[in-house]
Amino acid sequence: MRALLVALDLPTASDIGAALEQAWPGSVVSLAATIDDARAFLEREHVDVVLLGGSAADGGLQLCADVCDSAPVPVLLVMERRGLVDRVRAAQLGIQGVLWRPLTPRAVAAGVRAVLSAPATPSDPAGTFAAGPLHVDYESRAVTVDGRVIDLTATEYRLLYHLTRNANSVLAYETLLAKVWGRRHVADREMLKVHIDRLTLKIPGGGQGQHAIVKHAGLGVVLRVSISRVGG
């Protein structure tokens, strides 16, 4: 287990480190005092999870966005229990879970296990998908629109993967939630809709011959394409 702790005081970081060591002997825990330090660390090192100190204020949550965008791994927010978190706002920023203070070793281990137990990004099948300006190379996981590389988080890529593999077929909300987050999240439609909106902003469609991600109220989500090519 390799964890990065960001903007956390030393007593809290020590408690989290001890909890991780207890649950995953041999864990390696690194500290970053600032968001800039965290971004630099994530550019050169691999970690399994990021735990980030934050406040309930919108400014505190917004501070998390830079880390979430930089980390291709789950991000957990560590907060005082008295704080109120807008779960939709947290999901918009890419935060995948919250640990409440005062922390216990069991709570830390359970929170980390929960985000790590989400289905992994699909294995890299050979082939490509193309629809209008949208191009997905499954082997390299490269996504481009009109030749421009699109930066997707691991969650956004998993969503796009399943949508492109089932283009023009409506995937039920529960099906997508189970495939991307695991079956324990099948009822959390609001979280799914937030991530679909983030993905749509990054790969906007529209116009003849182009793709469009469409949410069908009460049913699910579909990637509509008029002409697509799947290469082997």
N, C-alpha and C positions, 0 to 999 in steps of 0.2 A: 504494500500500500504506500503510495506516494501522495502526500497532501500538501497543498499550499495554503497557508493561513495569511489573510490579508487584513491589515488595519485592525488587528486585535491586540488588546493589552496583554502583557506577558503572563499574568496569572491565568487568564482565560486560555491563552495559547498553550500554556503548560498543562491545564486540565484536559484540553482537547488532545494534545499529544499523548498524554497518559492513557486516555480512553481508546485512542487508535492503536496504541501499542498493546493494550490489553486485548483488544478484539482481533488485531492483525499483528502478531509478533514480528518484529523486524521492520515496522513501518518507518518511513523516512518523512519527516515533517520539516518543511521549509517555511520561513517567515518573510513577509514583504510588508514594509511599513506603510507604503503608499500605493496608490493605483498605478502610478508610473513604474514603480519597482515591480509590481505584479505583472504588468504587461511585458516588461523586459525579461523577467524570469520565464514566462510562458513561451516566449519566442525561442528560448534556447534549451528549455527543459521539458520533459514529459511528466505530467502528474495525473493522478486518477480522479481527484476531486479538489475543488477550491472551497474554502470556508471563509466567508467575508463578513467583517464587522460592519454594521449599518445602523441607521436610525429609522424610525417610522416615518419621519418627515419625507416629503416627496424629494427634497434635495438629496437626502441620504440614499433613497432608492435609486435616484438618477445616477448617483456616483457608482452604483453597481454595474451600470450598463457597459462601461468600458471593459471591465473584467469579463463580463458575460460574453461580449463580442470577441474578446481575445482568447477565451478558453474553449477548446473543443471538448470540454469535459463538464460534468455536472457542477453547478455552483449552488452552495447552501449559504443562506444569510443567517448570521447569528445576532439575535436581538433580545432586548429586555422583554420579559413577559408582559409588562404593562403597555408595550407599544402595540399599535394597531396596524396591520398590514393589509393593504388593498391587494387581494390575491390576483386580480386581473392586472393591476399595474405591475406587480412583481413578475407575472408571467410575460407581460409585454417586454420586460427588460431581460428575460432569459433566466430568471432565478427559478430553480427547480424544487426548492424546499426551504424550510425555516427551522432553525434550532432555537428554542427559547431558553433564556437564562432564568434561574440558575441551572447550569448544565449538570447532567449526571452522566457517568460513563455509559450507562445503558441507553440513554436518549441519544447521545452522540453516535454510538454504534448503530442504533436503529435508523437514525436519520441518514447516515452515510450509506448503510446497506440499501435503504429504500431507493435512493437515487442511482446507486450502482446496479440495482436489480432490473432497471428498465431494459428492455430489449436492446441488444447491441445494434450498431449500424449494420445493415445487411452486408453479408460477405460480398466481395467484389466480383460479380458475374461479368463475363466478357460481354462486349457489345455496347451499343450506344442507342440513345433515343434522340430524335430530332423532330421538332414541330415548329414550323415557321422559324423565328429567330432563336428559339430555345433549343439548346443542345446539352445533353447529359452524357458524359463518358462514365459508364458504371465502373470500369476497371480502375480509373484514376480518381473517380469521384469529382471530376472537374465539371462545373456547370457554367455555361456561357449563354449570354443573350446578345445577339448581334455581334458576336465575337468578343464581347466584354466579359471578363471573368467575374462571376458573382460569388461573393463570400457568404457561405452559409454556415450556420452552426450545425453541430452534429444532429440536433433535433430537427432542424429545418431540412437537412439533407434526407433524413429518414422519411419525413413527410413527403418530400418531392419524389423520393425513390418509389414509394408505394403508389403515389398518384400517377407517375409516368408508367409504371408497370401495369396499371389498370386504367389507362387513358380511355376516356369516354364511358367509363363505368362508374356509377355512384358507389362510393365506399361508405358504408354506414359509419356514423360517428363512433359507435362502440368498437367497430372493427379497426378503425384508424388508431383510436386510443390504446387498444390492446396491442397493436403491432408496434407502436412507437413508444408508449410508456409502460406497457404491461397491463395485465387484466385488473389489477387493483385500482386502476384509474378509469375504468370504462364509463363511469358516471360523470366524469369531469368535462362536460362539453364546453364549458366556458373557457377553460384552459386551451383546449384544442382550437377553438375559434380565434383566440388571441394569436396563437402561433401560425394559423393559416393566414391571418391578416398580415403578420410580419413577413411571411413567405411571399404573399401576393405583392407587397410593396417592393420586394427585391427582384421579383421576376414578373413585372406587370405585363398583361397581355392586352388583347383588344385588336380589332381590325380583322379584315378578311385574311384567312390563312394563318392566323396567330392563335396562340393558346389562351386559355382563360380558366382560372381556378374559380369554381362556382360552388357556393354553399346552398344546399337545398334545405330549407327550414324543416326540421323534424325528421329528415332523412339522412343526409350525410354530405359528402364533399366529392366533387368530380373535377378532373382536369379535362376540359373540353378542347379538342383539337380537330381541325377540319382535315388536315393531312399530316400524317406522322410517318416516320421511318424508324424502324428498329433494326439495327445492324448486328450481325453476329461476330 
